[in-house]
Amino acid sequence: MSGGVLCAGRLYCDLVFQGLGRMPSLGTEVFAEGLSLHPGGGAALTGAYLAALGVPVSLLATLPAAPFDGPVTETLEAAGLDLSLCPNAPKGSDPQITVAMPLGEDRAFLTRTDGPALPRIDGGGLRTLKVQHLHIGELRTLAEHPWLVAAAREAGMTVSLDCGWDDAMGAEALGLIAQVDVFLPNRAETEALERLGMVDCPAPVTVIKRGAEGAEALTRQGSVRVPARKAEVVDSTGAGDAFNGGFLARWLEGASLHRCVEEGVRCGAAAIAAPGGLSGAASLRKAEAPAEQVHG
């Protein structure tokens, strides 16, 4: 493909607790069998899977505050993301942290956000990047920075959008979704949006991620459904973002909708088989590397 992808969204440090017997409740304490630290946020995770598939990726985000900026930056650069558009967090900011608690085939999150998700960039600035596509990591980022789509269109870019859960999501979200080319919610997010009045296919391509039931892509001409791949669930954190990376890598190549969904499902399966949102991207990168790079 020509060009690359700019992934925009809030960047976190994910603290992933593994091996929970149950979720904590008020007045009790739960002990985890393991803990790991990973970069988090839909933009960064989708970008890592795109990069693992050979797509050039730049990230537009604010780096987490100290002491998490260093480890997050090193990991993302090792994953192949260009961080030149990512400023440091403003002085005095709280670290942006997500506590991820996977249990069985699902998970819960507790998150702290602070300050702007990303710096402003206009259409002229985007044109100098020579990227063909903008992926927005969560609906909340687009609501906070509604200029993103207009800037991308000015630069001649296509746009995709993940949803992400937000208890404050209202009907105004529907107008934002209608501006993009590809919308990628999961089943729970789709149901919440339908209660707000969302129609079956709110964007030209709408892809619903259904977890263990696979995924479905809808256009105004029809739909395609692909079952999930069998995989041991170690941690489902980032599985939807991994799916986005696989789907978009093939969509930008002009592949059939069925092939795009298949690649999304493959990447999602890689994500759930490893702890943290980025570990599956590393295994994909090894699988995609030429034989002489793997063995040389």
C-alpha positions in Angstrom: 0.0 0.0 0.0 1.1 3.6 -0.5 1.2 6.0 2.5 0.5 4.9 6.1 -1.8 5.4 9.0 -2.0 8.0 11.7 -3.5 6.6 14.9 -5.0 9.3 17.2 -6.2 8.8 20.8 -5.5 8.9 24.5 -2.4 7.0 25.6 -2.3 5.1 28.9 -0.1 2.9 30.9 -2.0 -0.4 31.5 -1.5 -2.2 34.7 -2.9 -5.7 33.9 -3.7 -8.0 36.9 -3.7 -11.6 35.9 -5.1 -14.7 37.6 -8.1 -13.2 39.4 -10.5 -15.6 41.1 -13.2 -12.9 41.1 -13.7 -9.2 40.7 -13.1 -7.1 43.9 -16.1 -5.8 45.7 -16.4 -3.1 48.4 -15.0 -4.2 51.7 -13.0 -7.1 50.3 -9.6 -7.7 48.9 -8.6 -9.9 45.9 -5.1 -11.1 45.2 -3.8 -11.5 41.6 -1.4 -14.2 40.5 0.5 -11.8 38.2 0.9 -8.2 37.2 2.4 -6.7 34.0 2.8 -3.1 32.6 1.9 -2.3 29.0 1.1 0.8 26.8 -2.6 1.1 26.5 -5.3 3.0 24.6 -7.0 2.1 21.4 -4.9 4.2 19.1 -1.6 2.8 20.3 -2.8 -0.8 20.3 -4.4 -0.7 16.9 -1.2 1.1 15.6 1.0 -1.7 17.0 -1.0 -4.4 15.1 -0.9 -2.3 11.9 2.8 -2.0 12.3 3.2 -5.7 12.9 1.5 -6.3 9.6 3.9 -4.0 7.8 1.9 -0.7 7.7 3.8 2.5 8.5 2.2 4.0 11.6 2.5 7.4 13.4 0.8 8.0 16.7 -0.9 11.3 17.7 -1.2 11.3 21.5 0.1 12.9 24.7 2.7 10.7 26.4 1.8 9.5 29.9 3.3 11.5 32.8 6.4 10.3 34.7 7.3 7.7 35.8 5.4 5.8 33.1 6.5 7.9 30.1 9.8 6.1 29.7 8.6 2.4 29.7 5.6 3.3 27.5 7.7 5.2 24.9 10.4 2.4 24.7 7.7 -0.3 24.2 5.9 1.6 21.5 9.0 2.5 19.6 10.1 -1.1 19.7 6.6 -2.0 18.3 7.4 0.2 15.2 5.4 3.3 16.0 6.6 6.8 15.1 6.1 9.0 18.2 7.4 12.3 16.7 4.0 13.8 17.0 3.6 12.9 20.7 4.4 15.7 23.2 5.1 15.1 26.9 2.3 15.4 29.4 1.9 18.9 30.8 3.9 19.5 34.0 1.9 18.5 37.1 -0.3 16.0 35.2 -1.5 12.8 36.8 -0.2 9.6 35.1 -2.9 8.3 32.8 -3.3 4.8 34.1 -5.8 2.0 33.3 -6.1 -0.9 35.8 -7.2 -3.9 33.6 -8.7 -6.8 35.4 -9.3 -9.8 33.0 -11.6 -12.6 34.3 -12.5 -15.5 32.0 -13.2 -14.2 28.5 -14.0 -10.6 29.6 -12.4 -7.8 31.6 -13.1 -4.6 33.5 -11.1 -1.4 33.6 -10.6 1.5 36.0 -9.0 4.5 34.3 -7.7 8.0 35.1 -7.5 10.6 32.4 -5.8 14.0 32.7 -5.2 16.8 30.3 -5.6 16.8 26.5 -5.6 13.5 24.7 -3.5 14.8 21.9 -2.0 17.9 20.3 -3.9 19.8 17.6 -2.8 19.4 14.0 -4.5 20.9 10.9 -5.0 19.6 7.4 -1.8 21.1 6.2 0.2 19.4 8.9 -1.5 16.1 8.0 -0.6 16.5 4.4 3.1 16.8 5.2 2.9 13.4 7.0 1.9 11.7 3.7 -0.4 9.3 5.4 -3.6 8.0 3.7 -5.7 7.1 6.7 -6.7 8.4 10.2 -7.7 5.9 12.8 -9.3 7.4 16.0 -8.9 5.1 18.9 -12.2 5.9 20.8 -15.3 7.9 20.4 -14.5 10.0 23.4 -11.3 11.3 21.7 -13.4 12.5 18.7 -15.9 14.1 21.0 -13.0 16.0 22.8 -11.3 16.9 19.5 -14.1 17.2 16.9 -11.7 18.9 14.4 -10.0 15.6 13.7 -12.3 14.5 10.9 -12.3 17.8 9.1 -8.5 18.0 9.2 -8.2 14.5 7.8 -10.7 15.2 5.0 -8.8 18.4 4.2 -5.7 16.2 3.8 -7.5 13.7 1.6 -7.5 10.9 4.2 -10.1 8.2 4.9 -11.2 7.9 8.6 -12.0 5.0 10.9 -13.3 5.1 14.5 -13.5 2.7 17.3 -16.1 3.2 20.0 -14.8 2.5 23.5 -17.1 2.4 26.5 -18.2 5.8 28.0 -21.0 6.0 30.5 -21.5 9.7 29.5 -22.1 8.8 25.8 -25.3 10.5 24.5 -27.1 11.0 21.3 -24.6 13.5 20.1 -22.3 10.5 19.5 -24.4 9.5 16.5 -23.5 12.6 14.5 -19.8 12.0 15.1 -20.1 8.4 13.9 -21.8 9.4 10.7 -18.7 11.4 9.7 -16.3 8.5 9.4 -15.8 5.8 6.7 -15.4 2.8 9.0 -16.9 2.4 12.5 -15.7 -0.5 14.7 -17.8 -1.0 17.9 -18.1 -4.2 19.9 -21.4 -5.8 20.7 -22.0 -4.1 24.1 -21.2 -0.7 22.6 -23.5 -1.3 19.6 -26.4 -2.2 21.9 -25.8 1.0 24.0 -25.7 3.1 20.8 -28.9 1.5 19.5 -30.7 2.5 22.7 -29.7 6.1 21.7 -31.2 5.7 18.3 -28.3 4.4 16.2 -29.4 2.7 12.9 -28.1 -0.6 11.7 -25.3 0.8 9.6 -24.3 4.3 10.9 -21.2 4.5 8.7 -20.5 3.3 5.2 -18.7 0.3 6.7 -19.7 -0.8 10.2 -17.9 -3.7 11.9 -19.4 -5.2 15.0 -16.9 -7.2 17.1 -18.7 -10.1 18.9 -16.0 -11.7 20.9 -16.3 -15.5 20.9 -18.9 -15.2 18.2 -16.6 -13.6 15.7 -17.3 -10.4 13.9 -19.8 -9.0 11.4 -19.2 -6.2 8.8 -22.2 -4.3 7.5 -22.5 -2.0 4.5 -25.7 -0.6 2.9 -25.4 -3.4 0.3 -25.2 -6.3 2.7 -23.2 -8.0 5.5 -20.4 -10.5 6.0 -19.9 -12.6 9.1 -16.8 -14.5 10.2 -16.6 -16.9 13.2 -14.0 -16.5 15.9 -10.8 -18.5 15.8 -10.2 -21.0 18.6 -7.7 -19.7 21.1 -6.9 -20.0 24.8 -8.0 -16.8 26.5 -5.1 -15.5 28.5 -6.2 -11.8 28.5 -8.8 -10.2 26.3 -7.4 -6.7 26.9 -6.8 -5.1 23.5 -8.5 -7.8 21.4 -10.8 -5.3 19.8 -8.0 -3.0 19.0 -6.0 -5.8 17.5 -9.0 -6.7 15.3 -9.1 -3.1 14.1 -5.4 -3.3 13.0 -6.0 -6.5 11.0 -9.2 -5.3 9.4 -7.8 -1.9 8.5 -4.5 -3.3 7.1 -6.5 -5.3 4.5 -9.2 -2.6 4.0 -6.5 -0.1 3.0 -5.2 -2.6 0.5 -8.7 -2.8 -1.1 -9.2 -6.5 0.0 -12.7 -8.0 0.0 -14.8 -7.3 3.1 -14.7 -11.0 4.0 -10.9 -11.0 3.9 -10.7 -7.8 6.0 -12.9 -9.4 8.7 -10.8 -12.7 8.6 -7.6 -10.7 9.2 -9.3 -8.9 12.0 -10.3 -12.1 13.6 -6.8 -13.5 13.2 -5.3 -10.5 15.0 -7.9 -10.6 17.7 -7.0 -14.3 18.4 -3.3 -13.4 18.7 -4.2 -10.7 21.2 -6.2 -12.9 23.6 -3.5 -15.5 23.7 -1.0 -13.3 25.5 -1.1 -10.9 28.5 -1.5 -7.2 27.8 -2.7 -5.5 24.7 0.7 -5.5 22.8 2.1 -9.0 23.4 0.1 -10.5 20.5 1.5 -7.9 18.1 5.0 -9.2 18.8 4.0 -12.7 17.9 2.4 -11.5 14.7 5.5 -9.5 13.8 7.6 -12.7 14.1 5.1 -14.6 11.9 5.1 -11.8 9.3 8.9 -11.5 9.1 10.8 -13.0 6.2 12.5 -16.3 7.0 16.0 -14.8 6.8 15.0 -12.2 9.4 13.6 -14.8 11.8 16.6 -17.1 11.6 19.3 -14.7 10.7 
